[in-house]
Amino acid sequence: MATIFSRIVAGEIPCYKIAEDDRFFAFLDISPMTKGHTLVIPKKEEDYILNLDDNMLADMMIFAKKVGLAIEKSVSCARIGMAVIGLEVPHAHIHLIPINSESDMNFKNPKLKLSPDEMNEIAAVIREKLK
């Protein structure tokens, strides 16, 4: 059975898409820790990020870097934190989280509740900065 992320890539589940190429996909987290919190995934379904072959993992990081730089230009933050937890969804993914302090990376913090309009606006600004 396809993961929720594979279903997002296939267009079966809507998302706030940031970027896509032939191998990777980036979209806003629907329960963000901060505004602009984005997930980067390989389109190929793989449960554990360390099971990706070296080239795929390296290319995923390069893709994530491009997205992270666009987020950094779009959202007020000191840095973009990166996290790989790997337990929430059985599909490799990288969290890109705009942060101003280390505590912004605490996954136990309450998640933001943003309206669809706010999510669309954030996604549009990040997409524009990717150009």
C-alpha positions as CSV (number, residue, x, y, z in Angstrom):
1,M,0.0,0.0,0.0
2,A,1.3,3.4,-0.9
3,T,2.4,5.8,1.8
4,I,0.6,9.1,2.4
5,F,3.6,10.8,0.8
6,S,3.4,8.6,-2.3
7,R,-0.3,9.5,-2.6
8,I,0.6,13.2,-2.3
9,V,3.1,12.8,-5.2
10,A,0.5,10.9,-7.3
11,G,-1.9,13.8,-6.7
12,E,-4.4,11.6,-4.8
13,I,-4.0,13.8,-1.7
14,P,-3.8,17.6,-2.0
15,C,-0.7,19.5,-0.7
16,Y,0.9,22.9,-0.7
17,K,3.6,22.0,-3.3
18,I,6.9,23.9,-3.2
19,A,9.0,22.2,-5.8
20,E,9.3,19.0,-7.8
21,D,11.7,17.4,-10.3
22,D,11.8,13.9,-11.7
23,R,13.1,12.3,-8.4
24,F,12.1,14.6,-5.5
25,F,9.1,16.5,-4.2
26,A,8.9,19.3,-1.6
27,F,5.7,20.5,0.1
28,L,4.6,22.4,3.2
29,D,4.1,20.3,6.4
30,I,0.3,20.6,7.2
31,S,1.2,20.6,11.0
32,P,4.1,23.0,10.9
33,M,6.4,23.8,13.7
34,T,7.1,27.2,12.2
35,K,5.8,29.1,9.1
36,G,7.5,27.6,6.1
37,H,8.2,24.1,7.6
38,T,8.7,22.0,4.5
39,L,9.1,18.3,3.8
40,V,11.5,17.0,1.1
41,I,10.9,13.4,-0.1
42,P,12.2,11.1,-2.8
43,K,9.4,10.2,-5.2
44,K,10.7,6.6,-5.0
45,E,9.1,5.1,-1.9
46,E,11.8,4.1,0.6
47,D,11.1,3.7,4.3
48,Y,14.5,4.6,5.8
49,I,16.6,7.5,4.5
50,L,19.8,5.6,5.1
51,N,18.6,2.9,2.7
52,L,18.8,5.3,-0.2
53,D,21.8,4.7,-2.4
54,D,24.6,7.3,-2.0
55,N,23.8,9.2,-5.2
56,M,20.1,9.5,-4.4
57,L,20.8,10.7,-0.9
58,A,23.4,13.2,-2.1
59,D,21.0,14.5,-4.8
60,M,18.2,14.7,-2.3
61,M,20.4,16.9,0.0
62,I,21.2,19.2,-3.0
63,F,17.5,19.4,-3.8
64,A,16.7,20.2,-0.1
65,K,19.4,22.9,-0.1
66,K,17.8,24.7,-3.0
67,V,14.4,24.5,-1.3
68,G,15.9,25.6,2.1
69,L,17.6,28.6,0.6
70,A,14.3,29.7,-1.0
71,I,12.5,29.2,2.4
72,E,15.2,31.3,4.1
73,K,14.5,34.2,1.6
74,S,10.8,33.9,2.2
75,V,10.3,33.6,6.0
76,S,11.9,35.6,8.8
77,C,14.4,33.2,10.4
78,A,18.0,33.0,11.5
79,R,18.6,29.6,9.8
80,I,16.9,26.6,8.3
81,G,17.1,23.7,10.6
82,M,17.2,20.2,9.0
83,A,15.9,17.1,10.7
84,V,15.5,13.5,9.8
85,I,13.4,11.6,12.3
86,G,12.0,8.8,10.1
87,L,9.4,7.4,12.4
88,E,6.3,9.4,11.6
89,V,5.7,8.2,8.0
90,P,7.3,5.2,6.5
91,H,8.8,7.2,3.6
92,A,12.2,8.9,3.7
93,H,11.9,12.6,4.3
94,I,13.8,15.7,5.5
95,H,12.2,18.4,7.5
96,L,13.3,21.9,6.6
97,I,12.3,24.2,9.5
98,P,12.8,28.0,9.7
99,I,14.4,28.6,13.1
100,N,15.5,31.4,15.3
101,S,16.6,29.2,18.2
102,E,17.3,25.6,18.9
103,S,14.0,25.3,20.8
104,D,12.2,25.8,17.4
105,M,13.4,22.3,16.5
106,N,11.6,20.6,19.4
107,F,9.1,18.3,17.8
108,K,7.2,18.3,21.1
109,N,6.3,22.0,20.7
110,P,2.7,22.8,19.8
111,K,2.2,22.8,16.0
112,L,0.9,26.0,14.3
113,K,-2.7,26.1,13.1
114,L,-2.5,28.0,9.7
115,S,-5.5,28.6,7.4
116,P,-5.4,27.3,3.9
117,D,-5.1,30.9,2.7
118,E,-1.9,31.3,4.8
119,M,-0.5,28.0,3.6
120,N,-1.1,28.9,0.0
121,E,0.5,32.3,0.5
122,I,3.6,30.9,2.2
123,A,3.9,28.2,-0.6
124,A,3.6,30.9,-3.3
125,V,6.3,33.1,-1.8
126,I,8.7,30.2,-1.4
127,R,8.0,29.0,-5.0
128,E,8.7,32.5,-6.3
129,K,12.1,32.6,-4.4
130,L,13.0,29.3,-6.1
131,K,13.0,31.0,-9.5
